[in-house]
Every structure is written in structure tokens, then in C-alpha cells.
Amino acid sequence: MKLYTYWRSSAAMRVRIALNVKGLPCEMVPVHLVRNGGEQHGAAHVARNPQGLVPVLELDDGRILTQSLAIIEYLDETHPHPSLLPADALGRARVRAIVQAIACEIHPLQNTRVLRHLTGSLGLDEDAKGVWYRHWVEVGLRTVESLLTNAPETGRFCHGDAPTLADCYLVPQLYNARRFACDLSGLDTMLRIDAACQALPAFAAAAPERQADAE
């Protein structure tokens, strides 16, 4: 398999974590999201993914998967051990709710192309862009913290005592939050889980600074 990735892409990091947790070999193919206007907009990558985004997973037979959630769920279905989703339907629904709170409510508002639109077409300066970014990330993270803190299902990780799909999403989002100096005070449960994840080799190896294309 080949994963088209970028070292600082949180969406690509999610898939790197899942691959590592499952011990699946995969060639990392860097797609630079900034250089020369962004290699993701080039003809070669758009042919792989018309959205012009990473990650993209190319399977052994050449078929293409896009969108981190679809990719990870495919990996979980085709390589079920260790599973990234709980065995029970209620548990799976809870994990997916945490995932969607990050992937649907936080990530789209701090995506690179959205931030470029703010400073380009809408004319915001860098300070205003930072205010936008931190506001929506902090609001979203406080919501996720509430989901985690108020649930008895929360254990060492987001759901129980083994990493799940939710942890694959939480850790990259916190990486982004730190990068842009978001206020993480009061997120005690989330930060505890993040520390537990970071101690695992599968998560540590997926970190942006550990990637071959890191700058």
C-alpha cells in the first residue's frame, strides 16, 4: 500500500496512527501542501483525489481510497485485529460521535484551504486568522472534553483501556491546537488521554516530526 501524506496534515496523521496500531506496512509518499502553491493541486494528485486533499491510500491492486474516516474504517474491516471500534453497537456509536465532533465540527474550520480563503479572498490579516482559528478549535475541544469527562466509558483512552478510532482523531487535533497556541486549560481528561497515546510506539511513530518529509 501507499499513503499519500504530508507530515503536518492532521488528517494524514490519523491514518498513519491507524496503520501503525495495526502493524500494516505502507509506503509513505509525501505530497507537499505548501510548496509551489501546493502539490495537492497538481494533475497527478488530482487524478488520485479530485478533492485535491490528503490522505489518499492506494491499495496493493491500485485502487484508491480517500477521506481519513473511510480509509481507517476500511482498514479496520479488512484487518480487524486489533480493532479500532468497540464490539458493541452503543460503544461504536459513542466512538464515532467523538470522531465526528473532531472531523466534522472542528477540523473543517481550521483546514488549510479555509484559512487561505480568510487571508486571501476575505482579506483577514494573520492576527485575525489566528483569532478565528483559536476560537473554533477551543470551542470544539471543550465540547469533546465534556463528552469524555462525563462518560463512564472513558478509560485510559477515549473509550476504555485500548486505543480506538477516537484516539486516532484526538491526538492529531491536539497537535494542531498546540501548534497554533490554543488555550488547553481545563482539558484535563483530554490531555491525560493524549499523554497515554503519545507513550505508545504506534502514536509516537506517526508524529509529524518523525516523518521523512518533516521540515
C-alpha positions in Angstrom: 0.0 0.0 0.0 1.0 3.6 -0.5 -0.2 6.5 1.7 -0.1 9.9 0.1 0.6 12.1 3.1 2.0 15.4 4.4 4.0 15.5 7.6 1.8 18.2 9.3 -1.5 17.1 7.9 -3.6 16.0 10.9 -5.9 14.0 8.6 -2.9 12.1 7.3 -1.6 11.6 10.8 -4.9 9.9 11.7 -4.3 7.2 9.1 -0.6 6.9 10.0 -1.6 6.1 13.5 -4.2 3.5 12.4 -1.7 1.8 10.2 0.9 1.7 13.0 -1.6 0.4 15.5 -2.5 -2.5 13.2 1.2 -3.1 12.2 0.4 -2.7 8.5 3.4 -1.9 6.2 2.8 1.1 3.9 5.0 3.3 1.8 4.7 7.0 2.7 4.6 9.2 -0.4 4.9 12.9 0.5 2.6 15.5 -1.1 3.8 19.0 -0.1 0.8 21.1 0.7 2.6 24.5 0.6 5.5 24.3 -1.9 4.7 25.8 -5.4 1.2 26.6 -4.4 0.6 23.1 -3.1 1.4 19.8 -4.8 -2.1 18.5 -3.9 -3.4 20.7 -6.7 -1.2 19.2 -9.4 -2.6 17.0 -12.1 -1.0 13.8 -10.7 -2.6 14.2 -7.3 -5.9 15.4 -8.5 -6.1 12.3 -10.7 -5.8 10.3 -7.4 -8.2 12.5 -5.5 -10.4 15.1 -7.3 -10.8 17.0 -4.0 -7.0 17.7 -4.0 -6.6 16.6 -0.4 -4.5 14.2 1.6 -4.6 11.5 2.8 -5.0 9.1 -0.1 -4.5 5.4 0.3 -3.5 3.4 -2.7 -4.2 -0.3 -2.2 -1.9 -3.1 -3.5 -4.2 -3.6 -6.5 -4.0 0.1 -7.4 -7.5 1.1 -6.2 -7.8 4.4 -4.3 -9.4 5.4 -1.0 -9.8 9.0 0.1 -11.1 10.6 3.4 -9.4 9.6 6.6 -12.5 8.1 8.2 -13.3 6.0 5.2 -9.7 4.8 5.0 -9.4 3.9 8.6 -12.8 2.1 8.7 -11.7 0.1 5.6 -8.5 -0.8 7.4 -10.4 -1.8 10.5 -12.9 -4.0 8.5 -10.2 -5.7 6.4 -7.6 -6.1 9.2 -9.8 -6.4 12.3 -7.2 -7.1 14.9 -6.6 -5.0 17.0 -10.0 -3.4 16.4 -10.3 0.4 16.5 -14.0 0.2 17.2 -15.7 -1.3 20.3 -17.5 -4.6 20.0 -20.9 -3.3 21.0 -23.2 -1.0 18.9 -23.5 1.6 21.7 -19.8 1.8 22.1 -19.2 2.1 18.3 -21.8 4.9 18.2 -20.0 6.8 21.1 -16.6 6.5 19.4 -18.0 7.7 16.1 -19.7 10.6 17.9 -16.3 11.7 19.3 -14.7 11.3 15.9 -17.3 13.3 14.2 -17.1 16.1 16.8 -13.5 16.5 15.7 -13.7 15.6 12.0 -16.9 17.5 11.2 -17.1 20.3 13.8 -13.5 21.3 14.4 -11.3 20.3 11.5 -13.2 21.9 8.6 -13.0 25.3 10.2 -9.2 25.2 10.7 -8.3 23.4 7.4 -5.5 25.0 5.4 -7.7 25.9 2.4 -10.2 27.6 4.7 -7.5 29.7 6.4 -6.1 30.6 3.0 -9.6 31.9 1.9 -9.8 34.0 5.1 -6.5 35.8 4.4 -6.8 35.8 0.6 -10.4 36.4 -0.7 -11.7 37.9 2.6 -8.6 39.9 3.4 -8.1 39.0 7.0 -4.7 39.6 8.4 -2.7 36.9 10.2 -3.8 38.1 13.7 -7.5 37.9 12.7 -6.9 34.5 11.2 -5.4 33.3 14.4 -8.4 34.6 16.4 -10.7 32.7 14.1 -8.7 29.5 14.4 -8.3 29.5 18.1 -12.0 30.4 18.7 -13.4 27.4 16.8 -10.8 24.9 17.9 -11.2 25.9 21.6 -15.0 25.7 21.4 -14.8 22.3 19.8 -12.2 20.9 22.1 -14.2 21.9 25.2 -17.2 20.0 23.7 -15.1 16.9 23.2 -13.7 17.3 26.8 -17.3 17.3 28.1 -18.0 14.1 26.1 -15.0 12.4 27.6 -15.3 13.7 31.2 -19.0 12.9 31.7 -18.9 9.4 30.3 -18.2 6.3 32.4 -17.0 4.6 29.2 -13.9 6.8 29.2 -10.9 4.9 30.5 -7.2 5.2 29.9 -8.1 6.2 26.4 -11.2 7.8 24.8 -13.2 4.6 25.2 -11.9 2.0 27.6 -8.4 0.9 28.0 -7.3 0.4 24.4 -6.9 2.9 21.6 -9.9 3.4 19.3 -10.7 5.4 16.3 -11.4 8.3 18.6 -7.8 8.4 19.8 -6.6 8.4 16.2 -8.5 11.7 15.8 -7.9 13.3 19.2 -4.1 13.2 19.1 -3.7 15.0 15.7 -6.2 17.6 16.7 -4.3 18.4 19.9 -1.1 18.6 17.9 -2.7 21.3 15.7 -4.1 23.1 18.8 -0.7 23.3 20.3 0.9 24.5 17.0 -1.5 27.4 16.9 -1.2 28.3 20.6 -4.8 27.4 21.6 -5.8 27.5 25.2 -5.8 24.0 26.5 -6.5 24.8 30.1 -9.3 22.8 31.7 -8.9 19.9 29.2 -7.6 17.6 31.9 -9.2 14.4 30.6 -8.2 15.0 27.1 -4.6 15.9 27.9 -4.4 12.7 30.1 -5.5 10.6 27.2 -3.2 12.4 24.8 -0.3 11.6 27.1 -1.3 7.9 27.3 -1.4 7.8 23.5 1.9 9.5 23.0 3.6 6.9 25.1 2.6 4.2 22.6 5.1 3.5 19.8 2.3 3.4 17.2 1.3 7.0 18.0 4.9 8.3 18.6 6.0 7.0 15.2 3.1 8.8 13.5 4.1 12.2 14.9 4.8 14.9 12.4 8.4 15.5 13.4 9.1 11.8 12.9 8.1 11.8 9.2 10.7 11.6 6.4 9.3 14.8 4.9 9.3 16.9 8.1 10.9 20.3 7.7 
